[in-house]
Amino acid sequence: MITSMKLKSFLSGRPFNRKNFLFAAIVICLSMGTALLALELFLRLAMPRPRSVEVNRQAPGLFSNRADGVYVETPLGLRLRPNRAVSLHYGAPVNRDQVVSTNSLGYRNREIGPKRGRRALFLGDSITFGTFVDENETFVRQVERLARARGEPLETINAGVGSVDLDTELAILQESGLGVRPDIVVLDYYLNDFAPSPAFQMTRLPEVLAKSWLACYVLRALPALSPRLGRSVLYRVNGLERRRIEKDLCARLPVGPGDWRKDRAAFNRLICDAALDWGGAWSEVSWAKMEPVLERFRDVCRARGIRLVFVAFPVRFQVESDFVDDFPQRRLKALARRLDLDVLDLLPLLRRDYRSMRSPLFYDDCHFTPAGHKLVAPWIHDFIRR
């Protein structure tokens, strides 16, 4: 009764009284805290545990589909248009034409018929997709030819899509990849796979909030309740992660001038300059984001009796430097051991052979030339047949 009278007195517009103000503030905070605690307790008792990685699907109207070209932006992320044939021309340094054709699933692959042998589904970004090269030149198709030349009934399926991250690759696996009944899923990892897709992202709350079921459910519900507010919150949460990546790299890696091929400080400068691209793979912030997604890959495949393996693709600078800086690859191998999965690290193999190659292996930082695809195909074939 006394509490009610004091609060009523404070809210009635009487002359300011510091004691009443503090009392009212304490009452309001305690009431809100009690309500939030009660709601948290209710969720823990009545609802399933929220996933450690939450998929945030934004409103369909966020993107407009591009009528030309092979790519289409969907509410679930970037995809290839089904049943499409597009001719492309690339200027220097590629200087070649490319034909991109897709099947009814939106894969850069021939139409998939009845299953007659083992199937390997390749998931990845533009490296797997085969940017700059024809479909028959991709390592995915060459792995199939190598297998069949040895009498192995292996069919390879290319589900790679350019400019996507692990989150979107997981969505493609669940959306259509499982339907082709693969015996093995080959997840082609590249160093910038932590980068979120604009329309399909898995937002990770700060550690302080991540343990709260209420916070996880609120974040999950925001896009449905208010798409504009939801997008704003999600962008801010992921924007904080990006700034954390930059801050983490700048704090840990000493940078300096010089030749990146010979000087680690100069190499570190390349990493920091590419913090939101391939350089982010040197940050534990990025790995904290990727680990639960890779665990989810493992769980999805294991539940269906599908073998999951990783193939790690390096950035060109790692291949051509005089010293070895393989932090991302070592980090992936450690995670693979914990998940009881196999990983093929292409970096040492490429470093061993690239100097003896008569033709360049890369068109740019990461995309292989036809010679690069031809070089890695036997390694990948031997790896997945084990």
GIZI-V819125 format. One record per pair of residues at least 12 apart in sequence whose ideal C-beta (glycine too) atoms are under 10 Angstrom apart, sorted by the first residue. I is the first residue (numbers start at 1). J is the second residue. If there is no record, write none. Layout:
<<I:J> <I:J>>
//
This chain:
<<3:23> <3:24> <3:27> <4:27> <6:19> <6:20> <6:23> <6:24> <6:27> <7:20> <7:23> <7:24> <7:27> <7:28> <8:24> <9:23> <9:24> <10:22> <10:23> <10:24> <10:25> <10:27> <11:24> <36:212> <36:214> <36:215> <37:214> <39:213> <39:214> <39:217> <39:218> <40:212> <40:213> <40:214> <40:215> <40:217> <41:213> <41:214> <42:213> <42:214> <43:212> <43:213> <43:214> <43:216> <43:217> <44:212> <44:213> <44:214> <47:213> <47:214> <47:217> <48:213> <49:213> <49:216> <50:205> <50:210> <50:212> <50:213> <50:214> <50:215> <50:216> <50:217> <50:219> <50:220> <51:202> <51:216> <51:220> <51:292> <51:296> <52:202> <52:204> <52:205> <52:210> <52:216> <52:291> <52:292> <52:293> <52:295> <52:296> <53:166> <53:167> <53:170> <53:202> <53:203> <53:204> <53:289> <53:290> <53:291> <53:292> <53:293> <53:294> <53:295> <53:296> <54:201> <54:202> <54:203> <54:204> <54:205> <54:216> <54:217> <54:219> <54:220> <54:234> <54:292> <55:76> <55:167> <55:170> <55:171> <55:200> <55:201> <55:202> <55:203> <55:220> <55:293> <55:296> <56:167> <56:196> <56:199> <56:200> <56:201> <56:202> <56:203> <56:219> <56:220> <56:222> <56:223> <56:230> <56:231> <56:233> <56:234> <56:237> <56:238> <57:74> <57:75> <57:76> <57:77> <57:171> <57:199> <57:200> <57:201> <57:223> <57:224> <57:230> <58:75> <58:76> <58:77> <58:198> <58:199> <58:200> <58:201> <58:223> <58:227> <58:230> <58:231> <58:234> <58:235> <59:75> <59:199> <59:223> <59:224> <59:226> <59:227> <59:228> <59:230> <59:231> <60:74> <60:75> <60:76> <60:199> <60:227> <61:75> <61:227> <62:75> <62:198> <62:199> <62:223> <62:227> <62:228> <62:231> <63:75> <63:77> <63:78> <63:198> <63:199> <65:81> <66:81> <67:81> <68:86> <69:81> <69:84> <69:86> <69:88> <69:100> <70:82> <70:84> <70:85> <70:86> <70:88> <70:100> <70:101> <70:102> <70:106> <70:108> <70:129> <70:161> <70:162> <71:84> <71:86> <71:100> <71:106> <71:161> <71:162> <71:163> <72:84> <72:106> <73:197> <73:198> <73:199> <73:200> <74:106> <74:168> <74:171> <74:175> <74:199> <74:200> <75:199> <75:200> <76:167> <76:168> <76:171> <76:172> <76:174> <76:175> <76:197> <76:199> <76:200> <77:161> <77:163> <77:164> <77:165> <77:167> <77:168> <77:169> <77:170> <77:171> <77:172> <77:175> <77:196> <77:197> <77:198> <77:199> <77:200> <77:201> <78:125> <78:161> <78:162> <78:163> <78:164> <78:165> <78:168> <78:172> <78:197> <78:198> <78:199> <78:200> <79:102> <79:105> <79:106> <79:107> <79:161> <79:164> <79:168> <79:171> <79:172> <79:175> <79:176> <79:200> <80:100> <80:101> <80:102> <80:103> <80:105> <80:106> <80:107> <80:108> <80:109> <80:129> <80:159> <80:160> <80:161> <80:162> <80:172> <81:100> <81:102> <81:106> <82:102> <82:103> <82:104> <82:105> <82:106> <82:107> <82:176> <83:101> <83:102> <83:103> <83:104> <83:105> <83:106> <83:111> <84:100> <84:101> <84:102> <84:103> <84:106> <84:108> <85:99> <85:100> <85:101> <85:102> <86:98> <86:99> <86:100> <86:101> <86:102> <87:99> <87:100> <87:101> <88:100> <88:131> <88:132> <90:131> <90:132> <90:363> <93:132> <93:360> <93:362> <93:363> <93:364> <93:369> <94:131> <94:132> <94:133> <94:363> <94:364> <94:367> <94:369> <95:132> <95:363> <96:132> <96:133> <96:134> <96:363> <96:369> <96:370> <97:134> <98:130> <98:131> <98:132> <98:133> <98:134> <98:135> <98:137> <99:134> <99:135> <100:129> <100:130> <100:131> <100:134> <100:135> <100:162> <101:134> <101:135> <102:135> <102:158> <103:157> <103:158> <104:176> <105:157> <105:159> <105:172> <105:175> <105:176> <105:177> <105:179> <105:180> <106:159> <106:161> <106:172> <106:175> <106:176> <107:121> <107:122> <107:129> <107:157> <107:158> <107:159> <107:160> <107:161> <107:172> <107:176> <107:177> <107:180> <108:128> <108:129> <108:130> <108:135> <108:138> <108:140> <108:141> <108:157> <108:158> <108:159> <108:160> <108:161> <108:162> <109:121> <109:122> <109:135> <109:138> <109:140> <109:141> <109:155> <109:156> <109:157> <109:158> <109:159> <109:160> <109:180> <110:135> <110:141> <110:155> <110:157> <110:158> <112:155> <112:157> <112:179> <112:180> <112:181> <113:155> <115:155> <115:180> <115:181> <115:182> <115:183> <116:153> <116:155> <117:147> <117:148> <117:152> <117:153> <117:154> <117:155> <117:183> <118:147> <118:152> <118:153> <118:154> <118:155> <118:156> <118:182> <118:183> <118:184> <118:307> <118:384> <118:385> <119:153> <119:154> <119:155> <119:156> <119:157> <119:180> <119:181> <119:182> <119:183> <119:184> <119:185> <119:306> <120:140> <120:143> <120:144> <120:147> <120:154> <120:155> <120:156> <120:157> <120:158> <120:182> <120:183> <120:184> <120:185> <120:186> <120:307> <120:309> <120:380> <120:381> <120:384> <120:385> <121:140> <121:155> <121:156> <121:157> <121:158> <121:159> <121:172> <121:173> <121:176> <121:177> <121:178> <121:180> <121:181> <121:182> <121:183> <121:184> <121:185> <121:186> <121:187> <121:301> <121:306> <121:308> <122:138> <122:139> <122:140> <122:141> <122:143> <122:156> <122:157> <122:158> <122:159> <122:160> <122:177> <122:182> <122:184> <122:185> <122:186> <122:187> <122:188> <122:311> <122:380> <122:384> <123:157> <123:158> <123:159> <123:160> <123:161> <123:164> <123:166> <123:168> <123:169> <123:170> <123:172> <123:173> <123:177> <123:182> <123:185> <123:186> <123:187> <123:188> <123:189> <123:297> <123:308> <124:140> <124:158> <124:159> <124:160> <124:161> <124:162> <124:164> <124:166> <124:169> <124:186> <124:187> <124:188> <124:189> <124:190> <124:193> <124:311> <124:313> <125:160> <125:161> <125:162> <125:163> <125:164> <125:165> <125:166> <125:168> <125:169> <125:188> <125:189> <125:190> <125:192> <125:193> <125:195> <125:313> <125:366> <125:367> <126:160> <126:161> <126:162> <126:163> <126:164> <126:190> <126:366> <126:367> <127:139> <127:160> <127:162> <127:188> <127:189> <127:190> <127:311> <127:313> <127:366> <127:367> <127:368> <127:372> <127:373> <127:376> <128:140> <128:158> <128:159> <128:160> <128:161> <128:162> <128:164> <128:169> <128:186> <128:187> <128:188> <128:190> <128:311> <128:313> <129:158> <129:159> <129:160> <129:161> <129:162> <129:163> <129:164> <129:188> <129:367> <130:158> <130:160> <130:162> <130:367> <130:368> <130:370> <130:373> <131:160> <131:162> <131:163> <131:363> <131:364> <131:366> <131:367> <131:368> <132:363> <132:364> <132:367> <132:368> <132:369> <132:370> <132:373> <133:363> <133:367> <133:368> <133:369> <133:370> <133:372> <133:373> <134:370> <134:373> <135:158> <136:370> <136:373> <137:368> <137:369> <137:370> <137:371> <137:372> <137:373> <137:374> <137:377> <138:156> <138:158> <138:160> <138:368> <138:370> <138:373> <138:377> <139:156> <139:158> <139:188> <139:311> <139:313> <139:368> <139:372> <139:373> <139:374> <139:375> <139:376> <139:377> <139:378> <139:379> <139:380> <139:381> <140:156> <140:157> <140:158> <140:159> <140:160> <140:186> <140:188> <140:373> <140:377> <140:380> <141:156> <141:158> <141:373> <141:377> <142:156> <142:370> <142:373> <142:374> <142:375> <142:376> <142:377> <142:378> <142:380> <142:381> <143:156> <143:186> <143:373> <143:376> <143:377> <143:378> <143:379> <143:380> <143:381> <143:382> <143:383> <143:384> <143:385> <144:156> <144:157> <144:158> <144:377> <144:381> <145:377> <145:381> <146:377> <146:378> <146:380> <146:381> <146:382> <146:385> <147:381> <147:384> <147:385> <149:381> <150:381> <150:385> <152:381> <152:385> <154:183> <154:184> <154:381> <154:384> <154:385> <155:180> <155:182> <155:183> <156:182> <156:184> <156:186> <156:380> <156:381> <156:384> <157:177> <157:180> <157:182> <157:185> <157:186> <159:172> <159:173> <159:175> <159:176> <159:177> <159:180> <159:182> <159:185> <159:186> <160:172> <160:188> <161:197> <162:367> <163:192> <163:195> <163:197> <163:198> <164:193> <164:195> <164:196> <164:197> <164:200> <165:190> <165:192> <165:193> <165:194> <165:195> <165:196> <165:197> <165:200> <165:201> <165:202> <165:289> <165:290> <165:293> <166:187> <166:189> <166:190> <166:193> <166:194> <166:195> <166:196> <166:197> <166:202> <166:289> <166:290> <166:292> <166:293> <166:294> <166:296> <166:297> <167:193> <167:194> <167:195> <167:196> <167:197> <167:200> <167:201> <167:202> <167:203> <167:289> <167:290> <167:293> <167:296> <168:193> <168:196> <168:197> <168:198> <168:199> <168:200> <168:201> <168:202> <169:185> <169:187> <169:188> <169:189> <169:193> <169:197> <169:293> <169:297> <170:187> <170:200> <170:202> <170:293> <170:294> <170:296> <170:297> <170:300> <171:197> <171:200> <171:202> <172:200> <173:185> <173:187> <173:296> <173:297> <173:300> <173:301> <173:306> <173:308> <174:296> <174:297> <174:300> <177:300> <177:301> <177:306> <178:300> <178:301> <178:304> <178:306> <181:304> <181:306> <182:301> <182:304> <182:306> <182:307> <182:308> <183:305> <183:306> <183:307> <183:384> <184:301> <184:306> <184:307> <184:308> <184:309> <184:384> <184:385> <185:297> <185:298> <185:300> <185:301> <185:304> <185:306> <185:307> <185:308> <185:309> <185:310> <186:307> <186:308> <186:309> <186:310> <186:311> <186:344> <186:380> <186:383> <186:384> <187:294> <187:297> <187:298> <187:301> <187:308> <187:309> <187:310> <187:311> <187:312> <187:341> <187:343> <188:309> <188:310> <188:311> <188:312> <188:313> <188:344> <188:346> <188:380> <189:281> <189:290> <189:294> <189:310> <189:311> <189:312> <189:313> <189:328> <189:329> <189:332> <189:336> <189:343> <189:344> <189:345> <190:278> <190:281> <190:311> <190:312> <190:313> <190:314> <190:315> <190:328> <190:365> <190:366> <191:271> <191:274> <191:277> <191:278> <191:279> <191:280> <191:281> <191:282> <191:286> <191:312> <191:313> <191:314> <191:315> <191:318> <191:327> <191:328> <191:329> <191:332> <191:365> <191:366> <192:274> <192:276> <192:277> <192:278> <192:279> <192:280> <192:281> <192:286> <192:315> <192:365> <192:366> <193:278> <193:280> <193:281> <193:286> <193:289> <193:290> <193:293> <193:294> <193:313> <193:328> <193:332> <194:241> <194:242> <194:245> <194:276> <194:277> <194:278> <194:280> <194:281> <194:283> <194:285> <194:286> <194:287> <194:288> <194:289> <194:290> <194:293> <194:328> <195:238> <195:242> <195:245> <195:276> <195:277> <195:278> <195:280> <195:286> <195:289> <196:234> <196:235> <196:238> <196:241> <196:242> <196:289> <198:231> <198:235> <198:238> <199:231> <201:234> <201:235> <201:237> <201:238> <201:289> <202:238> <202:289> <202:290> <202:292> <202:293> <202:296> <203:216> <203:219> <203:220> <203:222> <203:233> <203:234> <203:235> <203:236> <203:237> <203:238> <203:241> <203:289> <204:219> <204:237> <204:238> <204:241> <204:285> <204:288> <204:289> <204:290> <204:291> <204:292> <204:293> <205:218> <205:219> <205:237> <206:237> <206:240> <206:241> <206:244> <207:288> <209:237> <218:233> <219:233> <219:234> <219:237> <222:234> <238:289> <240:285> <241:280> <241:283> <241:285> <241:286> <241:288> <241:289> <242:275> <242:276> <242:280> <242:285> <242:286> <243:275> <243:276> <243:285> <244:283> <244:284> <244:285> <244:286> <244:288> <244:289> <245:272> <245:275> <245:276> <245:279> <245:280> <245:281> <245:282> <245:283> <245:284> <245:285> <245:286> <245:289> <246:272> <246:275> <246:276> <246:279> <246:280> <246:283> <246:285> <247:275> <247:283> <247:285> <248:275> <248:280> <248:282> <248:283> <248:284> <248:285> <248:286> <249:268> <249:271> <249:272> <249:273> <249:274> <249:275> <249:279> <249:280> <249:282> <249:283> <249:284> <249:285> <249:286> <250:268> <250:272> <250:275> <251:283> <252:268> <252:271> <252:272> <252:282> <252:283> <252:284> <253:265> <253:267> <253:268> <253:269> <253:271> <253:272> <253:275> <253:279> <253:282> <253:283> <253:325> <253:327> <254:268> <254:269> <255:267> <255:268> <255:269> <255:270> <255:271> <255:272> <255:273> <256:268> <256:269> <257:269> <259:321> <259:322> <260:317> <260:320> <260:321> <260:322> <261:317> <261:320> <261:321> <261:322> <261:323> <262:321> <262:322> <262:323> <263:321> <263:322> <263:323> <264:321> <264:322> <264:323> <264:325> <266:321> <267:317> <267:318> <267:321> <267:322> <267:323> <267:325> <268:282> <268:325> <270:315> <270:317> <270:321> <270:365> <271:283> <271:315> <271:317> <271:325> <271:327> <274:315> <274:317> <274:365> <277:315> <277:365> <277:366> <278:313> <278:314> <278:315> <278:316> <278:317> <278:318> <278:328> <278:365> <278:366> <279:315> <279:317> <279:328> <280:328> <281:312> <281:314> <281:315> <281:327> <281:328> <281:329> <281:331> <281:332> <282:325> <282:327> <282:328> <282:331> <283:327> <283:328> <284:327> <284:331> <286:328> <286:331> <287:327> <287:328> <287:331> <287:332> <287:334> <287:335> <290:331> <290:332> <290:335> <291:331> <291:335> <291:338> <291:339> <294:308> <294:310> <294:332> <294:335> <294:336> <294:338> <294:339> <294:341> <295:335> <295:338> <295:339> <297:310> <297:339> <297:341> <298:335> <298:336> <298:338> <298:339> <298:340> <298:341> <299:339> <301:341> <302:339> <302:340> <302:341> <307:341> <307:342> <307:384> <308:336> <308:339> <308:340> <308:341> <308:342> <309:336> <309:341> <309:342> <309:343> <309:344> <309:380> <309:383> <309:384> <309:386> <310:332> <310:333> <310:335> <310:336> <310:339> <310:341> <310:342> <310:343> <310:344> <310:345> <310:383> <311:342> <311:343> <311:344> <311:345> <311:346> <311:376> <311:379> <311:380> <311:383> <311:384> <312:326> <312:328> <312:329> <312:330> <312:331> <312:332> <312:333> <312:336> <312:343> <312:344> <312:345> <312:346> <312:347> <313:329> <313:344> <313:345> <313:346> <313:347> <313:350> <313:366> <313:367> <313:368> <313:376> <314:326> <314:328> <314:329> <314:345> <314:346> <314:347> <314:348> <314:349> <314:350> <314:351> <314:362> <314:365> <314:366> <315:328> <315:347> <315:362> <315:364> <315:365> <315:366> <316:350> <316:354> <316:360> <316:361> <316:362> <316:363> <316:364> <316:365> <316:366> <316:367> <316:368> <316:372> <317:362> <317:365> <317:366> <318:346> <318:347> <318:350> <318:351> <319:346> <319:347> <319:348> <319:349> <319:350> <319:351> <319:352> <319:353> <319:354> <319:355> <319:361> <319:362> <319:372> <320:350> <320:351> <320:354> <320:355> <320:361> <320:362> <321:351> <324:347> <324:348> <324:351> <325:347> <326:345> <326:347> <326:348> <326:351> <328:345> <328:347> <329:343> <329:345> <329:346> <329:347> <329:348> <330:345> <332:345> <333:345> <342:383> <342:384> <342:386> <343:383> <344:376> <344:379> <344:380> <344:382> <344:383> <344:384> <344:386> <345:379> <346:375> <346:376> <346:379> <346:380> <346:383> <349:375> <349:376> <349:378> <349:379> <350:362> <350:368> <350:372> <350:375> <350:376> <350:379> <353:375> <353:376> <353:379> <354:371> <354:372> <354:375> <357:369> <357:371> <357:372> <357:375> <358:371> <359:371> <359:372> <359:374> <359:375> <360:372> <361:373> <361:374> <361:375> <361:376>>
//
